[in-house]
Amino acid sequence: MKNVTISILIALPIYLAIAGVIIYFIVLCIKALRKYLRSGEVRKEKKSVAMSLGEALKENRERCHMTQEFVAEAIGVSRQAVSKWETGTSDPSTSNLIALAKLFDVSAEELLRSVEK
């Protein structure tokens, strides 16, 4: 009987320590999850800021419900040129960038401001 009591007295603190570590880990996970869920706006803003010029052009084109072909015809270039700009293979000239900004009804500065540094 003494051996059982002694083994319970020895095992109990070990079980309590393990339970404490598990509870602490769960609390840390909940805090991390809450922080992640609250940072949705920050992640969205960071994503919009950290885009390439091609992504900014494509986003504006889609926002205006335009096709690559329509954009190309409107500013006097080929559809392939617009595709290359959007994929980042090449960049539009300054005059084409200004024409794109006018077409999308944004300033050229606003178009470039969203580009990743």
N, C-alpha and C positions, 0 to 999 in steps of 0.2 A: 504494500500500500504506500509505503514511504517512497519507493522508487517511482511510482506513478505520479505522485504529488510533486516530486522533484522534477521529473521530466515535463510535467505541465508547467511548472514555474519557469523552467528553462525555455520551453518552446513558446510560451505566451508572448514574451517580449519580442521574439523573432517574428512571430506572426503579426504582431502589432506594427513592427517596423516595416514589414513588407506591405501591409495594408496602408500605412502612411505614405510610403513611396508611390504606391499605385494611385492613391487619392491625389497626391501632389502632381503626378503626371497627368491625371485627368483634368485637374484645375488648369495646368499649363496649356493643355490642348484646347480647352474651352476658351481661355484668354486669347490664344493665337487665332482661333477660328473667329471669335468676335472682332478682333482687330482686322482680320482679312475681310470680313463681310462689311465692315464700316469703311474700308478703303476703296470701295467700288468707284466712287467719283474720282478719286486721285488716280486710280489705274486707267480710267477712261480718259482723263485729261492727259496723262502721260502718253497714252497711246496716240492721241490726236497730235500731240506735240512731236513725238518721235516718229514721224513718217517721212518718207522720201518725197521728192518733188513729184515723181510719177504717181505715188499713192495719193498725193494731194490733188493732182490733176484728175485722176480717176474718180476720187470721191466727189469732187465738184461736178464732173460730167454726169455722174449717176444722180447726184442731188438735183440737177437740172433736167433729168430724164432725157438725156441726149445720147445718141450713138456715136461711136468713133467716126463713122462715115459722115454724120451730120457735122461734127466738129471740124473734120478735115475740110469739108466743102465750105464751111462758114469762114474759115481763116485762110483758105487757099493752099492747103498742103495735101499730101496723100494720106489715106487711112493708115498705111503702114507707118508713116511718121508719127501719127498720134499713138499708135500701138507701141512704138519704140520709146516714146516719151513716158508712157504709163508703166512700161516694164522696167524703165531705168536704163535701157540700152543706150539711149542718147538723150540729150536735153534740148528743149526748144531754144531758138535764138531769142534775144531780148525782144525783138519786134513781135515774134510769135507768142511770147509769154504775155506781153501786154494785150495782144489780141485775144488770147485765151481768158485773161482776167476780165476783159470787157464782155466777152461772150458769156462767162459764168456770173457776171454781175457782181464781181468782187474786185478789190484793188489788187494790183500786182504785189504790193507790199503784204497784203493779207494772205495772198497765195503763197508767198515765200516765207512768211512768218511761221507757217505750220511745218516747214521743212526742218528735219533734224540737223543740228549743227555738226 
